[in-house]
């Protein structure tokens, strides 16, 4: 009787396969997300660099006057 109880509590293989399919992450999705993040980081680094160079240039012009 205890063996029947244990068997009934286990989910069927179809149910576990459906759950596993939902939890899988595709490698292509991860790679595309990584590329998007790299593009955003590159753009923000360029913007920060331009701002820094501009500030130094303005400061240099003010000091030379």
OpenMM code with the backbone's topology and positions (N, CA, C; nanometers):
from openmm import Vec3, app, unit

residues = "UNK UNK UNK UNK UNK UNK UNK UNK UNK UNK UNK UNK UNK UNK UNK UNK UNK UNK UNK UNK UNK UNK UNK UNK UNK UNK UNK UNK UNK UNK UNK UNK UNK UNK UNK UNK UNK UNK UNK UNK UNK UNK UNK UNK UNK UNK UNK UNK UNK UNK UNK UNK UNK UNK UNK UNK UNK UNK UNK UNK UNK UNK UNK UNK UNK".split()
positions = [
    Vec3(0.0812, -0.1183, 0.0000),
    Vec3(0.0000, 0.0000, 0.0000),
    Vec3(0.0865, 0.1261, 0.0000),
    Vec3(0.1960, 0.1235, 0.0722),
    Vec3(0.2815, 0.2412, 0.0748),
    Vec3(0.3473, 0.2627, -0.0608),
    Vec3(0.3717, 0.1554, -0.1359),
    Vec3(0.4307, 0.1693, -0.2686),
    Vec3(0.3324, 0.2370, -0.3630),
    Vec3(0.2033, 0.2045, -0.3511),
    Vec3(0.1033, 0.2684, -0.4347),
    Vec3(0.0933, 0.4175, -0.4014),
    Vec3(0.1042, 0.4521, -0.2771),
    Vec3(0.0951, 0.5921, -0.2355),
    Vec3(0.2124, 0.6724, -0.2931),
    Vec3(0.3309, 0.6156, -0.2869),
    Vec3(0.4476, 0.6841, -0.3410),
    Vec3(0.4348, 0.7010, -0.4924),
    Vec3(0.3840, 0.6012, -0.5604),
    Vec3(0.3697, 0.6089, -0.7055),
    Vec3(0.2685, 0.7147, -0.7449),
    Vec3(0.1607, 0.7274, -0.6692),
    Vec3(0.0576, 0.8248, -0.7015),
    Vec3(0.1056, 0.9683, -0.6800),
    Vec3(0.1976, 0.9900, -0.5882),
    Vec3(0.2455, 1.1243, -0.5615),
    Vec3(0.3437, 1.1739, -0.6664),
    Vec3(0.4040, 1.0853, -0.7414),
    Vec3(0.4970, 1.1283, -0.8456),
    Vec3(0.4187, 1.1753, -0.9671),
    Vec3(0.4682, 1.2826, -1.0280),
    Vec3(0.4003, 1.3317, -1.1477),
    Vec3(0.4409, 1.2454, -1.2659),
    Vec3(0.3608, 1.2489, -1.3694),
    Vec3(0.3895, 1.1674, -1.4861),
    Vec3(0.5078, 1.2262, -1.5622),
    Vec3(0.5656, 1.1477, -1.6493),
    Vec3(0.6836, 1.1926, -1.7238),
    Vec3(0.6473, 1.3060, -1.8199),
    Vec3(0.5241, 1.3073, -1.8695),
    Vec3(0.4810, 1.4142, -1.9593),
    Vec3(0.4775, 1.5478, -1.8853),
    Vec3(0.4293, 1.5463, -1.7633),
    Vec3(0.4225, 1.6692, -1.6843),
    Vec3(0.5617, 1.7222, -1.6539),
    Vec3(0.6530, 1.6341, -1.6188),
    Vec3(0.7892, 1.6799, -1.5885),
    Vec3(0.8579, 1.7317, -1.7135),
    Vec3(0.8288, 1.6723, -1.8281),
    Vec3(0.8893, 1.7201, -1.9521),
    Vec3(0.8379, 1.8596, -1.9869),
    Vec3(0.7108, 1.8863, -1.9644),
    Vec3(0.6534, 2.0182, -1.9903),
    Vec3(0.7180, 2.1217, -1.8989),
    Vec3(0.7354, 2.0878, -1.7734),
    Vec3(0.7990, 2.1790, -1.6785),
    Vec3(0.9430, 2.2047, -1.7190),
    Vec3(1.0146, 2.1021, -1.7629),
    Vec3(1.1531, 2.1187, -1.8053),
    Vec3(1.1620, 2.2061, -1.9291),
    Vec3(1.0681, 2.1929, -2.0224),
    Vec3(1.0692, 2.2755, -2.1424),
    Vec3(1.0499, 2.4232, -2.1067),
    Vec3(0.9685, 2.4510, -2.0091),
    Vec3(0.9454, 2.5894, -1.9681),
    Vec3(1.0699, 2.6496, -1.9030),
    Vec3(1.1460, 2.5679, -1.8313),
    Vec3(1.2600, 2.6202, -1.7568),
    Vec3(1.3880, 2.6256, -1.8398),
    Vec3(1.3870, 2.5732, -1.9603),
    Vec3(1.5064, 2.5759, -2.0436),
    Vec3(1.5288, 2.7165, -2.0979),
    Vec3(1.6552, 2.7538, -2.1094),
    Vec3(1.6922, 2.8827, -2.1648),
    Vec3(1.7700, 2.8554, -2.2924),
    Vec3(1.7321, 2.9234, -2.3982),
    Vec3(1.7996, 2.9006, -2.5252),
    Vec3(1.9285, 2.9795, -2.5303),
    Vec3(2.0316, 2.9176, -2.5813),
    Vec3(2.1628, 2.9796, -2.5902),
    Vec3(2.1601, 3.1008, -2.6826),
    Vec3(2.0838, 3.0925, -2.7906),
    Vec3(2.0768, 3.2047, -2.8840),
    Vec3(2.0147, 3.3278, -2.8181),
    Vec3(1.9161, 3.3063, -2.7304),
    Vec3(1.8555, 3.4177, -2.6578),
    Vec3(1.9567, 3.4834, -2.5651),
    Vec3(2.0359, 3.4011, -2.4974),
    Vec3(2.1364, 3.4553, -2.4070),
    Vec3(2.2425, 3.5334, -2.4836),
    Vec3(2.2842, 3.4809, -2.5972),
    Vec3(2.3861, 3.5492, -2.6766),
    Vec3(2.3340, 3.6813, -2.7320),
    Vec3(2.2087, 3.6848, -2.7749),
    Vec3(2.1532, 3.8101, -2.8265),
    Vec3(2.1396, 3.9135, -2.7151),
    Vec3(2.1016, 3.8704, -2.5954),
    Vec3(2.0947, 3.9624, -2.4817),
    Vec3(2.2333, 4.0173, -2.4489),
    Vec3(2.3337, 3.9300, -2.4550),
    Vec3(2.4706, 3.9719, -2.4259),
    Vec3(2.5182, 4.0751, -2.5269),
    Vec3(2.4871, 4.0549, -2.6533),
    Vec3(2.5269, 4.1511, -2.7558),
    Vec3(2.4575, 4.2851, -2.7364),
    Vec3(2.3298, 4.2831, -2.7014),
    Vec3(2.2557, 4.4074, -2.6764),
    Vec3(2.3162, 4.4835, -2.5581),
    Vec3(2.3510, 4.4108, -2.4522),
    Vec3(2.4101, 4.4750, -2.3351),
    Vec3(2.5464, 4.5346, -2.3687),
    Vec3(2.6238, 4.4651, -2.4517),
    Vec3(2.7542, 4.5177, -2.4925),
    Vec3(2.7376, 4.6461, -2.5727),
    Vec3(2.6382, 4.6509, -2.6616),
    Vec3(2.6132, 4.7715, -2.7407),
    Vec3(2.5746, 4.8882, -2.6502),
    Vec3(2.4870, 4.8629, -2.5527),
    Vec3(2.4446, 4.9681, -2.4606),
    Vec3(2.5631, 5.0178, -2.3789),
    Vec3(2.6462, 4.9257, -2.3313),
    Vec3(2.7618, 4.9636, -2.2507),
    Vec3(2.8623, 5.0428, -2.3339),
    Vec3(2.8825, 5.0022, -2.4578),
    Vec3(2.9746, 5.0737, -2.5469),
    Vec3(2.9251, 5.2153, -2.5717),
    Vec3(2.7950, 5.2295, -2.5975),
    Vec3(2.7375, 5.3631, -2.6216),
    Vec3(2.7496, 5.4518, -2.4990),
    Vec3(2.7258, 5.3959, -2.3813),
    Vec3(2.7373, 5.4773, -2.2599),
    Vec3(2.8827, 5.5143, -2.2333),
    Vec3(2.9757, 5.4245, -2.2637),
    Vec3(3.1176, 5.4571, -2.2466),
    Vec3(3.1606, 5.5677, -2.3419),
    Vec3(3.1122, 5.5639, -2.4643),
    Vec3(3.1449, 5.6691, -2.5621),
    Vec3(3.0886, 5.8027, -2.5159),
    Vec3(2.9657, 5.8035, -2.4685),
    Vec3(2.9036, 5.9273, -2.4215),
    Vec3(2.9798, 5.9842, -2.3020),
    Vec3(3.0210, 5.8980, -2.2110),
    Vec3(3.0971, 5.9431, -2.0948),
    Vec3(3.2333, 5.9991, -2.1368),
    Vec3(3.2968, 5.9349, -2.2316),
    Vec3(3.4266, 5.9821, -2.2814),
    Vec3(3.4134, 6.1181, -2.3491),
    Vec3(3.3115, 6.1349, -2.4296),
    Vec3(3.2887, 6.2635, -2.4974),
    Vec3(3.2634, 6.3730, -2.3948),
    Vec3(3.1872, 6.3424, -2.2921),
    Vec3(3.1589, 6.4413, -2.1874),
    Vec3(3.2871, 6.4797, -2.1138),
    Vec3(3.3706, 6.3815, -2.0847),
    Vec3(3.4954, 6.4098, -2.0134),
    Vec3(3.5898, 6.4942, -2.0984),
    Vec3(3.6037, 6.4593, -2.2264),
    Vec3(3.6912, 6.5353, -2.3158),
    Vec3(3.6383, 6.6771, -2.3328),
    Vec3(3.5092, 6.6927, -2.3423),
    Vec3(3.4497, 6.8257, -2.3555),
    Vec3(3.4759, 6.9097, -2.2313),
    Vec3(3.4622, 6.8497, -2.1150),
    Vec3(3.4856, 6.9231, -1.9909),
    Vec3(3.6310, 6.9678, -1.9815),
    Vec3(3.7225, 6.8792, -2.0170),
    Vec3(3.8648, 6.9144, -2.0134),
    Vec3(3.8949, 7.0252, -2.1140),
    Vec3(3.8362, 7.0185, -2.2307),
    Vec3(3.8572, 7.1205, -2.3330),
    Vec3(3.8053, 7.2562, -2.2870),
    Vec3(3.6850, 7.2589, -2.2335),
    Vec3(3.6266, 7.3848, -2.1849),
    Vec3(3.7120, 7.4410, -2.0704),
    Vec3(3.7542, 7.3568, -1.9809),
    Vec3(3.8378, 7.4004, -1.8693),
    Vec3(3.9704, 7.4564, -1.9201),
    Vec3(4.0289, 7.3925, -2.0217),
    Vec3(4.1530, 7.4405, -2.0802),
    Vec3(4.1368, 7.5753, -2.1492),
    Vec3(4.0257, 7.5937, -2.2182),
    Vec3(3.9988, 7.7211, -2.2856),
    Vec3(3.9807, 7.8318, -2.1831),
    Vec3(3.9092, 7.8017, -2.0749),
    Vec3(3.8873, 7.9027, -1.9705),
    Vec3(4.0207, 7.9415, -1.9066),
    Vec3(4.1076, 7.8462, -1.8802),
    Vec3(4.2360, 7.8761, -1.8195),
    Vec3(4.3286, 7.9552, -1.9129),
    Vec3(4.3164, 7.9346, -2.0414),
    Vec3(4.4037, 8.0039, -2.1355),
    Vec3(4.3624, 8.1493, -2.1566),
    Vec3(4.2425, 8.1851, -2.1183),
    Vec3(4.1980, 8.3255, -2.1353),
    Vec3(4.2550, 8.4077, -2.0295),
] * unit.nanometer
topology = app.Topology()
chain = topology.addChain("A")
for resn in residues:
    res = topology.addResidue(resn, chain)
    for name in ("N", "CA", "C"):
        topology.addAtom(name, app.Element.getBySymbol(name[0]), res)
